Amino acid sequence: MKFVLTAIDAKYIHTGLAVYSLRSYAGKEMREHIELAEYTINQRMEQILADLYKRKPDVIGFSCYIWNISLVRRLIREFSKLLPEVPIWLGGPEVSYEYQKIFEDFPEVTGIMQGEGEETFRELLQVYVKAEREAEGAVSFCDLPLRIPGTATREGFFGVRKPLDMDSLPFYYEELGEDEKERESYEEERRLFYVGVTRAKDRLSVFRLDQKSSLCEELVGRKKKAVQKMRRTLAQERGNAAVERPFDREAYENYAAQIGEGLIIRHRKFGEGVVEEVQGELVVIRFGEMQKTLGIRVLYEKDLLIL
């Protein structure tokens, strides 16, 4: 008996975390019955369909998210034409809360796993495996009575599961080596950090547990450098932003000495210009058709010229 869990990611560098978590929680004794199939939304539907057909699943599941739901909807209809005897299960945020409409729109769908799917999927898989073992001949997986908590079928919704204790979830990349595990953990931290940065309104607080966090170490190590770079970038974007700096007579004299006739400069507000004349502490600069007489000390203190 083979249950194919299908993930369609936004990019090839992404990983379909949900299907890995389901497989890991199902346990090693069920591993032989689970096959993962990962694709991206940039692949042609026909290509994905052909690969799924070659895998010859007994049951198939699709992980449904906002970036892949339109493709999944098309795949459901076409897949059922190729393998109409294979039950189709859906899970994920795009289908968990409107199962009745899903069943109305897609008569091909067998059932929907709602909310956290780890415990639900394990029980569902156990039912299919047990049915195959107890069958004297060929078994029809479409005709099995399924009333598992956390699922909805055409017979109804069978109740909400209690949230899992997060400590009970095994590491979903347990088959990877130590270096690969560290890389995957780091990538997952980066994904979560990105979500936090893009959702935060006023402040983002980053915490870590006692274990080592490569991302947190990187953030702390780069904090000072990043802040300095951000300040420079903001000043450049603001164009004429007045960046005050303390007056240093020697530094000012060196600065003024660089300004001479014919020098090409860039003013943070007026853009590129050419020095036409220096008159003591004043400088005459031509910006295209516009000519400006500016105080050199003001230019220095406000850091308005890029020499």
Secondary structure, 3 states (H helix, E strand, C coil): CCEEEEEEECCCCCCCHHHHHHHHHHCHHHHHHEEEEEEECCCCHHHHHHHHHHHCCCEEEEECCCCCHHHHHHHHHHHHHHCCCCCEEEECCCCCCCHHHHHHHCCCCCEEECCCCHHHHHHHHHHHHHHHHHCCCCCCHHHCCCCCCCEEECCEECCCCCCCCHHHCCCCCCCCCHHHHHHHHHHHHHHHHHHHHHHCCCCCCCCCCCCCCHHHHHHHHHHHHHHHHHHHHHHHHCCCCCCCCCCCHHHHHHHHHCCCCCCEEEECCCEEEEEEEEECCEEEEEECCEEEEEEHHHHHHCCCEEC
